[in-house]
Amino acid sequence: MNEPATTLVSPAGLADLLAGEQPPTLLDVRWSLGGPPGDEEYAKGHLPGAHYVDLDRELAAAPGVAGRHPLPSPEVLQTALRRAGVRADREVVVYDAATSMSAARAWWLLRWAGHPRVRVLDGGLQAWTEAGLALSTAEPSHGEGDFTVVPGGLPTIDADGAAGWPESDAARVLLDARAGERYRGETEPVDPRAGHIPGALSAPTSDNVDASGRFLPTADLAARFRTLGATPDTDIAVYCGSGVTAAHTVLALALAGLPATLYPGSWSEWSNDPARPAAVGPDPR
């Protein structure tokens, strides 16, 4: 997976695409842990023509032993995408409020499902409105999508794979995309135990973006990941709390030209299993 720079689109670039002969399908994926509900924010105003897709119900399976946001079944995902008008021959643009943290989950799932043309609105709805572009409260009718989900377009690992990843080869790096205090085990607000997977390195997702929520330039991203030992010669895997923000880091790595593997169950699955060890303390680097 070597992503071109066009994986991101600016507000002006998206406005041009929407005015073209074959505009992209727009997906509003606003979500945040603890609310407010994304559908309520969508109802207050969204990009014209955008369909709302619910991260908890449509881009994830029900929480359980496999984590708080397991991958959805192909059937559920396909139904949601077709309802939102996603077609195999038409580009898709996804966005959220600002930071692309949840939009990246949609980007990753669409690519995992086999869609070849997916972009993220850099800076999300905030960037769109700051550019003086209009919002709408009109909800489009259900789309007539035809996209067929074929899982496996992007690589994943399970808990056993994550356990052996940093130990199996010196050229492998496991990145923990959560906030540093959660990595160190100083706090754990949502999952059963504090700490991190032994051997993982701390790589907070928030460091992928600037103060406005836009992704750092690709050269800066590459430099950041280089300090973590993530280079073109490294096999990289990423996890977070529940597999959502880790997708953001997979996207940031892709922008830097570095393919990566996602552990979808992430810490929410790992910490639910008392047989799995939990390391605490600072990053060993």
N, C-alpha and C positions, 0 to 999 in steps of 0.2 A: 504494500500500500504506500505509494509515493504520491502524496497529495500535491496538486498544483496550487499556486497562490490563489487561483479562482475558487478555492473551497470557501473563502470568505467573500461576502459582497457588501459594499457600502450602501448607505441609504440612497445616494444618487444613482449608483449602479443598479440597485433594485428598482428604482422608479423608472429607469430606462427599460429594464427588462419587462416590467408590467405594462409599459406602453407599446411593446413590440407585438408582432403578429402571433407569437405563441408564448404568452406570459407563463411564468412558472406557477406551480401550485404552492400556495402559502399555508404554512402550518404554524399556528400560535401555540407554543408549548410552555406558557408561563406557569411556574410552579415554585414554591419555596417550602422548605421544611417548617411545619407549624403554621403555614398560611401567610397571607390570605388565600382563599381558594382561587385557582387560576381561572375558573369559568366565570367567577364574579368580576375579576379584573378584565377579562375578555369582553364581558357585557358592557363595561363602562366605555370601551373604545379599543379598537384593534385596527391593524392594517386592512385597508379595503379589500374584501374578497377572501380574507384569511379564514380558515377553518380552525376551530379549537380542538386540540387533541389532549386528552387527560393523561398525564404522566402516570398517576397512581393506578388507574383502571385500564388504560389502553396500551401504555408503553411499559407496563410491568405486570407480572402476575401477583396474586395475593401474597402478602408477607407470611413468612413461616420459617421453617428450619433452613430453607435455602436463602434466607436473607429478607431484608425489608423491601427490596425491589428486584425480585428475580426476573429473568427475561420472560416476556409474555409468550404465550403459545403462538405459533405461527398463524393459527386460525384467528385468534383475537386480534393480533396485530394487522393481519390482512383485512379483516372486516373494518377496523378503524381507519386504515389508510385508504381503502376504497370509498368509505363514507366521506372522507375528506377530499376525495377527487384525485388521489394520487394515481398517476398513469405511468406505465413503463416507458413511454416515449417522451415524457415531459419532465423538465427539470423541477426539482422541489427546493424551496427555500424555507428554512425553519428559523424561528426567532423566539426570544423570551423577553423579559423585562429590560435587561441591560447586559448582564455578564456572560451570557450564553451557557451558563452552567447546566440548565435543563435543556436548552436547545441542542447542546452537544449530545445529550442522550438520544434525542430524535435523529440527529445526524448519524450517530453510531449505529442505531437500530436499522435505519434505512439502508446503510451500507452493508451491515451484517445480513440484512434480508435480501441483498442483491441489487438494490437500486444503484445505477452507475452515476447519477447526476444529482448531487445533493449539496446545497450551500447553506451557510449560516450567515444571517444578517449580523454583521459585526457591530456590537453595541446595542443590539436589540431595539425594542420599541422606543427606548429613551433616545437613542441616536436618531431614529426616524423623526421623532417629534422635534428634537433639537435642530434638525435640518429644515424645519418649517413644513414638513409634509403632513398631509391630513390623515386623520383617523376616521373610522366609521363605527357606528353602533348597529348597522344592519348585519344580520346573520345570513350568510349565503345558504341556499338550499343544499341538501345532501348532494355530494358530488357523484359522478359516475366513473369512479376509478376502475382500472382494470389490472392494477399491479398485483403480481403473484409473488408472495413471500417465499424465498428459497433460502433457508438459514445457512450460515457458514461463510458468508462473504468476507467476514473479518474474524480473526482468531480469538478464541477464549481459552481460559484454563479453569479448572475446578479447584477445590481446597487442596487436594493432594498435589496438584500441579503447582499451586502457589507455595506450598510447604517446601517443595524440592527446588523451586526455581532459583533462589539465590545461592543454593549450595551445590547445584548439579554442574555448574560450569562457571569458570572465572569470568567469562564473557557474557554473563547474564546479570541483569539488574532488575530488582523488584522495587517499584516506587509506591510509596504510600501518599495518596493525594489529599489526605485530611489535614486539618489545621495542626500546627506543630504541637500544641498542648495535648491534643488527642493522641497523636503519635507517641509522645513521651509518656502517656499514661497519667497525666496530671488531672485530667477530667474526662468523663465519658457521659455525655448528656442523653444518649438514646440507646446505646447497645449494652448487652449484658455485662461485659468486662472491659476494663481499660487496657491500653497498651497497643502493641503492633505485632505483626507477623515477624518472627525472628529472621534477621538478615535483611529486612526491608530498609530502604532509605527514605527519609522525609522529603517530600516534594509537594508542598501545599499548592492546591489548584489556584488559589487566589493570586499566586505569583505569576500566573500565565497572562494576566491582564493588567492594564494600567488603571489609573484612578477612575476613569470614565467607564470602565468595563470592557474596553476594546482590547483585542489581543495585542501583545507586544509584537514589534517587528520580528520577522522570521529569524534574522541574524541574532537578535537578543534572545529569542527562544532557544536557538541552537546553542548559544553560549551558556545559557542557564542549565540546559540539560547536560552539557559537556562537563560542568562541575559535578554532576551527579554520576558521571561515568557512563552516561547514555550517549553513544556515538553510533555512526553507521556500522561499526564493527561489533555492536552490542545487541544481544537479544533482550528486549525490554518488555516487562509486564507491569501493569498498573492496577491498583485497587484503591478503594476509598471506604466510606462507611457502608454504602449500599449499592455501589455500581453506577451512580449517577454522575458525580463530579469526576470520577475516574475517567469517564468518557470524554470529559473536557480536556483532561491531560493527554489522552490518546489523540484528540484532535490537535492540541498544541504541538505534540510530538510530530504528528503528520505534517503540520505546516512547516516544521523544521526539517522535514525530509527523513524522519525517523519512524519506521513502522513499529507498532506496539501491540501487545496482547492484553486483553481485558480480563480481569477476574470479576465476573458479574456478581457473585455472592458477597464478595468483599468482607469487611470486618464484621458486618451484621450476621453473616453466615458463620464465619470463623469463630467469633466469640460466643456463639450459641452452642458450640461443641466443647464441653469441658476437657476433652482429650487433647485439644489443640493448645499448644503453649502460647502464652502472651508475654512478649518482651516489653520492658519499660525502660525509660531513661532516654538520654539524648541520642541523636544520630551519631554513629561511631566515626564519621568522617572528621 
